[in-house]
Amino acid sequence: MQIELYDEEKFLDTAQEELILNILQYAGGVLKIEDQAEMSVTLVDNDEIQAINKEYRSKDRPTDVISFAIEDESDNDDYSLDLRQFGIPRQLGDIIISFDQLKEQAHSYGHSLERELGFLCVHGFLHLNGYDHQNEADEKRMFSLQESILEGFGLER
């Protein structure tokens, strides 16, 4: 997978940047995402994610992660296949993570920053790939896969 990482405020150190890229590549392998697929991850502060959350979700508060999937369940798979036949890579979408929320949650859950960062990346990535937690069955399916990916990568609780 091709992953663009945007961290204009320099929240992350080099090891954390590598963690993001490596865990998303690992998750992509688990989901069998093609190598040419593209996506982005952006780190922001609470003010910026609150503004995004308000504009796109009508929720005027910060949140930890927001995913903007390019494909959704109403997309026609044949269209995506046709694009790939012309050499246009699959566009998964964008993950936006609040570094402020990341730090707060790592502290309150007793996780390392790396564990929480990995969790938020995988959570957002699964949303980009059609997973959700709107009902109990979907939540169980998504969270089980999420934990399996985190454990397989070595980021256990």
N, C-alpha and C positions, 0 to 999 in steps of 0.2 A: 504494500500500500504506500501511496505517496501522502505524507502528512506534513502540512504546513503548521508550524508552531509560532504563535504571535504572543510575545511577552514584552511589550514595549516598556513597561515599568520595571522590568528586570526583577520580578518577584522570585524567580527560580534560579537555582545554581545549575551548573552543568550536569551534575548527577541527576537532578530532578527532571531536567529536560530530556535526558536519555531515558529515564524511567517512563516518561509519557510515551515517547516514541517506541520503546521496547514493549511496553504492556499492550499498546494498541496494535502493534504488529502481531504479538502473541494472540490477542483476542481475534484479530483478523484471520489468523490461521485456524483458530478453533471454529470460526464461522465460515471458513473456506471462501474468504473474500479475495477476489482476484488481485494480483500484484499491481495492476494499473489503476485500481480504484483510488480516488482522491478524497481528502477530507482536511479539515483544519481544526486546530484547538487554539483558543484565545484565552489568556489569563487577564482578568480585570479586577477592579476593586468593587466594594459593595455599592458605591454610588452608581457605577456604570451598569452593573448587573440589575440593580433596582430599576433604572431607567428602561433597560431592555425588557425586564419582566413586566413593567407597567405598560409599555407600548405594545408588546406582542401577546401578553397573557392577561392583561388588565388586572394585574396584581401589583399593587404599589408597595412592594417590600423586597428586600434582597432575598436571593435564593442561592443555593450552592452551585447548581449546574443547570444550564439550559441547552437543549439540543435543537438544531434546526435541520431536519432531514430533508434532503432534496427529493428523495423518492418517498412515496407513502402508499398505503394500501390501494388507493384509487389509481395509481400509475399502472400503465399497461406494460407488462414484462416484455412483450414483443418490441415495443418502442425502444426500451433499454438495449435489447439485443441488437436491434438495427443500428443504434448509435455505436455500439462496440464493433460491429462489423465494419464501420467506416473509420475505425481507429480512435474514436472519441471515448476516453475513459469514463467509467462509472463515477458519478459524483455522489458521495455519501452524504455530505453536508458539513455542518459546523457545530462544534462543542464550545460553549463559553463557560468558564469556571471562575467563580469569585475566589480569589486568593484569601480575602478576609474571612469568608465563610469556611474555607478549607482549614485555616488555622484554628478557628473557633471550634469546629467540629472535631478536629484531631484532638484538641485539648479535652473537650467535654466527653468524648467517647474513649479517651485513654489510648488512642492510636498514635502511631508515629505520623508525621507529616506525609511521609512516603506512602503509608498504607491508605490514608485518606485521599491523597492525590490519585493513587491507582484506582481506588474505589470510584471516585467521581469520573475518571476517564472511562472506565469500563461501563459504568452506569449510562453515561452520555452516549458511548459508542453503541450500546445495545438499543437505545432509543433510535439512533440513526438507522439501525437495521431492523426496525419494525417491532421491537419488543416494547411492552408497556406494562403498567401496573394499575390500570383503571378498574379492574375487578379482581377478585380473589384468585381465580385460576390463572390469569395472566401474570399477576404479581408473583405467585409461587413459581411459575415457569421462568420468569425473568430473574428473580432473585436467586433461584437455584443455579441458573447458568452463570450469573454474576459471581457468586461465591466459588463455583467450580473454576472459573477463569482466574480469579484472584489466588486461590489455593494452588492451582496448576502453575501459575507464574511465581509462586513463592511469597505472596503477600497475605499471609494468614493473620487472623485477629490475634 
